[in-house]
C-alpha cells in the first residue's frame, strides 16, 4: 500500500466501525455517518449551530429508541394479565433484557461514531491498515458508555486514532474505560494547566504541572485546586506519575542569547493552554545550562488523553507561570506551531 495515498477521514472512520462491530452492523452506521456528513455540508453557510442541531437530533433518536425499549419491557414485565396467565417466563425476561441492552449499546455506538464524524469533518488522512485488535477493544468498551460527556471524550479518541494511528494505546483505552465523569472532569482541569512538549510537535515527551517554585512536600499545587487528595485520585487511575516531585530538563525550549546563536540551532516550543511558546532569555546564559522544571508529571496514558480533552482557560495560573519564568530571566514568547525551529 502506498503510504502517500490520502483518503477522506470520514471514509476511514467507516472502516474502523466495520472492523469494530462487523461489516453488516456497520452498514447502518456508515449510512448514518454519510447522512450527517451530507447534511452538514449542505448547511455549511448556516453555521456551526446548525451542525450541532443535526448531531443533537441523532442523539435524540438514540434516546427515543432506548425509551421505547424501556416502556415495552416494563409493560410486559408488570402486566397483571400476563402475570395471571403465566405468560411471563424467566426466559422471556432474559430475552427482553438482552434486547434492551443491545439496543442501548447500538445507540451508544451510534452517538460516538456520529460525534467522531463531526470531529473529523472534511479532513483527509493517509490511507492505512486498521488495527483490528484496537477497534475490537474500543467498540467493546464504548458500547456501555451512556454519559454524553464521556461519549464526547471517546469520540475524540476515535477521531484521533483515525487521523494518527497509534495515538491512543490499548492500555490507555483500559484507563479511559474506568474513568467516571468526576475523575474525567478533574483530569481535564489538571491537563488545562499542564505544560508539555515533544520533538515533533505531536507526540509528547513530557507533560506536567510545574510547581512554580514550590515543592510537593509543601502541597504546592493546593492553591490551584490540586491538593494531595485530588492528586491521589489521578494517580490511582494511572493518569499521573506517583512521584509528585519529578523533573525534566526544559532547556530545549529556550532560545540562545543573540550573541551565542549558532547556525542551524534548533529549539522545541512547549504547549500551554492550547498554544505554543518558546522561552527567550533576558540575560546571557550558557547554551548547555540545564533548566529543571519540577512538578507533577502525566503518565504515558495521561499524555495520550491530554491531547483530546478540552482545555479550560486559567488566567490566574497562566499569569503565575509567566511570572515564574520571569524570575528565571526567561520570557514566554508565543509561536505558531510546536515544530522544532531554528533559534
Secondary structure, 3 states (H helix, E strand, C coil): CCCCCEEEHHHHHHHHHHHHHCHHHHHHHHHHHHHHHHHHHHCHHHCHHHHHHHHHHHHHHHHHHHHHHHHHHHHHHHCHHHHHCCCCCHHHHHHHHHHHHHHHHHHHHHHHHHHHHHHHCCCEEECCCCCHHHHHHHHHHHCCCCCHHHHHHHHHHHHHHHHCCCCCCHHHHHHHHCCCHHHHHHHHHHHCCCEEECCCCCCCCEEEEECCCCCHHHCCCHHHCCCHHHHHHHHHCCCECCCCCEEEECHHHECCCHHHCCCCCEECCEEECCEEEEEEECCCCCCCCCCEEEEEEECHHHHHHHCCCCCCCCHHHHHHHHHHHHHCCEEEEEECCCCCEEC
